[in-house]
């Protein structure tokens, strides 16, 4: 099942609806890399709220997606990591390194807007 990707202003939002296979995660990676260029997006939000488990492949793939998106000129925010998932990730030593995370979609949009405003100040 493909992850729906919606365009919202200058951002794209990928809302994961169910647990994804490795192939589906790779498809999400490819779709987001393409859509950032297609929509000239300044930011990407990946909503993982429905996931109650994230294995090492999923975490590595999300990290790779964020790095690819940064190379394409946009920022990534991962939103909705459940408390149990965060706990398990810490216990297993799985990190998202320097990738921005937020509690929910609203907070994720606020993070991207703040980063865009900061970027605009640096250009002036």
Secondary structure, DSSP 8 states (H G I E B T S, - for coil): ---EEEEETTEEEEE--S---HHHHHHHHHHHHHHHHHHT-SEEEEE-TT-S---HHHHHHHHHHHHHHHHTT-EEEEE---HHHHHHHHHHT---TT-EEESSHHHHHHHHHHHHHHHHHHH-
